[in-house]
Amino acid sequence: MILLVDSLALDDLAEAERYYAEHAGLEVAQRFVAEADRVLALLGTATPNASSAFDGGARFRHLRLRRFPYWVVFEDLAADRRMVWAIAHEARAPGHWRARTGAR
């Protein structure tokens, strides 16, 4: 599986890491990044069983990070290619990432 990651998803990750470092400490920020890395690695291997459709649609799916209120939002572009569109907070600005995908 080829995993592509949108540059704005990487910005999402960096922003959340900074937030955790400033508000919860460096150790929590490092745990957040490690958990995001774990989920990204999972997405690079196969279709994760724990993923579910996002917003009731079939185009986008998401996996939730353990112990953090974030989703990794992705789309299967082809049988062997997957795009990560966002690392999105569950409650903050829902759907902000849709503009990145060309979806309405």
Sequence and secondary structure as in RCSB ss.txt:
>XXXX:A:sequence
MILLVDSLALDDLAEAERYYAEHAGLEVAQRFVAEADRVLALLGTATPNASSAFDGGARFRHLRLRRFPYWVVFE
DLAADRRMVWAIAHEARAPGHWRARTGAR
>XXXX:A:secstr
 EEEE HHHHHHHHHHHHHHHHHT HHHHHHHHHHHHHHHHHHTTS  TT EESTT SSEEEEE TTSSEEEEEE
EEETTEEEEEEEEESSSSTTTTHHHHT  
